[in-house]
Amino acid sequence: QVQLVESGGGLVQPGGSLRLSCTASGFPFSTAAMSWYRRAPGQVREFVASSFRGGSKTNYADSVKGRFTISRDNAKDTVWLKMNRLKPDDTAVYYCNAKTQDDVDYWGQGTQVTVSA
């Protein structure tokens, strides 16, 4: 059974930092592309960051480039999203995504991030 369990969301002031975690099970993590997406209130889900298979290559949305960092540990089946200099526009539910080599997508349940003074 595939599981993606996110944690680390919460309330933070503008300019603050948070680190999201996603621990996976039930599929070969090291060969999966791992990504973070988010959905702001009233908006469609949007891409945030990805770590390609093996973790040697990463990609970011322009809106978070230079502020967010995605990283992974294949030995722990875990991917993280470190978010710095958070803005109110970063407020959203953040979702962990896994895309396997068979092009199957799995999603976590989401974790709420709220940036507010």
GINORMO-V64864 format. One line per field, one symbol per residue. phi: phi as a letter, one per 30 degrees, with the letter a starting at -180 (. if undefined). psi: psi as a letter, one per 30 degrees, with the letter a starting at -180 (. if undefined). burial: 1 if it has 9 or more other ideal C-beta (glycine too) atoms within 8 Angstrom, else 0. Layout:
phi=???
psi=???
burial=???
//
This chain:
phi=.dbbccajdlcbdejdbbbcbbccajadddccdcbcbbbdeicddbdcabbdeiidbbbbdedceiccbcbbbddchbbbbccchdbedddadccdbbcdddiccbbddjbdbbcad
psi=kkkjjllflakklkfallkkkjkllgljefgkkklklljlkgllklkelljlkfgfklkkkeffkfekkklljffghkkljkjlhkleffklkkkkkkjlfghkkkklfkkkkkjk.
burial=010111111001010011111111001010011111111100000101111100100101100100010111010011111110010001111111111100000101011010100
//
